[in-house]
Each structure stands twice: as structure tokens, then as C-alpha cells.
Amino acid sequence: MTSSADVLFQPITIGTLTLPNRIVMAPMTRSFAIDGRVGSAQAEYYRRRAEGGVGLIVTEGVVVDRPASRNEPNVPQFFGDALEGWREVVGAVHGVGGRIAPQIWHTGAVRSATTDWEPEVPVESPSGLLGPDQPRGMAMTEEAVADTVAAFAKAAGDARRLGFDCVEVHGAHGYLIDQFFWAATNLRSDRYGGPTLRERSRFAAEIVGQIRAAVGPGFPLILRVSQWKQQALGAKLAPTPAEMTDWLLPLVEAGVDVLHCSQRRFWEPEFPELDGEHGLNFAGWARKLTGARTISVGSVGLNGDFLRTFSDQHASTAGIGDLIQRMERDEFDMIAVGRALITNPHWVRQVREGRVDELLPFTSQALAELS
């Protein structure tokens, strides 16, 4: 790896938090939390990645205190007595100088892709829809909406109390918050619906505003967003920069510090019709339009995208040069690495030291254990 990789290892300050480099561990659902509780296995798992040099760890999605907030039995909870396990995780990461954020989450009407498990109560979503013309569960009342907003704020406040360095809200990939953004799943006629993306963003804006009130100024708040949905890979919430501004700028104004912009392949331009095949990606456009810090993510260090999670993929440095060039021209501020860190806990250190020939391939078997 050439010295130009140094751009990945420059410190960055967000609010009161300074990170030692620009590499983030992307959140990845692992489903090893028995009855929703984490413990020493998760503490060691995250500690190893912090020890390996990751600038910021974003945990797997952890669900807020709502009756049907999770879609698998072993997804971690982030409320009640489950919080004490997360205190152990924070201590382990901080013990090796790492920094960590929980990704707080509500799965909405989305079914698990790996299990037939169902919650004991009906799932909830904006309009009782999983996807376009796909009924599932129940439409949320305004009271349920208000309680959910409060649950996100409570989780964020608990994160700060437990010693986490910042918090990320999962607003992407077709889960609850994203279901409010998406016209196909938000058919509401109250103030949480409407024909425009700005109107359908009210739910997320209220969550952000209440979180900001709960954690106070300076505590970094990250929001993960995506154009695509697992229910419809070709979905595009904002087909133009103007619509993207209407979607994202109010959320930044409500209190978001960092937009974590998920796309399946980070090197693909968001609006190629405007700036060509090498144009700005999603994170680049989000930064340009809102002025917020952004994290880019999407198949970094692999030879296949997110949809090939269950197939073997070689670790790869193809595309790292493009990543470095994009960061050198300030297209986005940070880059998140996912599956490559499952099989290579010290991926960051290996890349920095030019030991890329030591990188192990990602295989589906790696998902069977937490190591």
C-alpha cells in the first residue's frame, strides 16, 4: 500500500469526539445475543476490532424498547437489564483505546431472511405494509408513533450514560424509519405521511430532535440512510439532488452530525446523468447538499457486494485506490468496512502496514461464529 493511504489515517473531530482515523466498522447483524442479551463474547468480538485499529466501531443493530422491534430472537436488545451487557462491551473497547457507538434500531414490518421466528405481538409499520401492496402487521397509531420516538430517545440517552462515544440511528434498508421515508410503505394521511419526501421525513426528524435533547450538544449523532431497500433493490427515494436535499437537510438541521450513506457498491455514482460514471457517490452528494459529515459504505475490500453475503468472496484491494482518491478530494469524510472485518479483525492495521497479501477471504462459514 502506498503512502497515499495516509488520507485514511488522518484524525477527524465530530462534536466533542476525535477519532484517530477515518475507518469505521460497519454495523452487521450477528444474532448471537441469547434472549437479547450480550456478554463476554460480544465484548471480545468488538475489542479485537478496536485493537486492530478501527477508528470507530458501530455495533450490530440493537433494538429499542417496543413490543415488536426485533425480527429475530437473538438480535440484541438495548433496554432494561440487557443494558448491563453493553456496559461490558464499552469497557472492553475503551480498554484498548477504541471508540464505539450502538446502532439503535426498529425492524418495522421486515421479516428475517434467516429464520421463521415471529414476535408474539403484531409487527408495526407506518401503514401495515412490508412493501408495495404487501400487507403485514398493523399501521401505527399516533400514540404508537410518539412512544417509538420516545423509545429511540431513551436508548440514545442510555448509550451516553453507559459510556458510548456516540450513537447511530438505523434509518436505512427498508426498516421502520425507512418505511416512513418510502412512499410505497407510507400511505398515511396524518402529519407523518404526505406526497413529498420532506413530509414523510417528519418521523425521523422527531426522533433526531428528541435524541439531541436527550444527549445534549456535542455528543455525535449518526443517521444511517439508503436509497435502496431490501424489499426493492431498485428503489430510489430521491431521484434528483433537489429531492435528496428535501430529504436529508431537515434531518441535519434537526441534529444529525453524520450521514452514514449506504449503497451496495461505494464506487458507483449516485447521479451519473449529472456528473458521469466517475461522479460523486451517495455520500458525496449528501455531503455536498447538506454540509454534514458523511460516511460512505458498500463492499469495501471485497470482490462482491452485499447481496453475496452467503457466498465466498475474496478480500481484495481492488477499489482501494479509488477510495483513496475520493477521500483525497474530500468527497466524503469516512469509510465503513463490513464483512472484510469479520474475517480480518486487524484489517485496518494490515492495510496501513501494506500487508494486504495476508488478508483472509470472507466466507459464509465466518457467519457461524462470533470471533
RAVENUR-V427293 format. One record per helix or strand of 2 or more residues. SS is the DSSP state (H for helix, E for strand). FROM is the first residue (numbers start at 1). TO is the last residue. Records with the same first field share a line. If there is no record, write none. Layout:
SS: FROM-TO  FROM-TO
//
This chain:
H: 3-9  34-36  40-51  80-95  142-162  176-181  197-200  202-215  241-254  272-275  282-290  306-308  320-328  340-343  347-352  356-358  364-368
E: 12-14  17-19  23-25  56-63  100-105  124-125  129-131  134-135  138-139  166-170  220-226  258-262  293-297  334-337
//
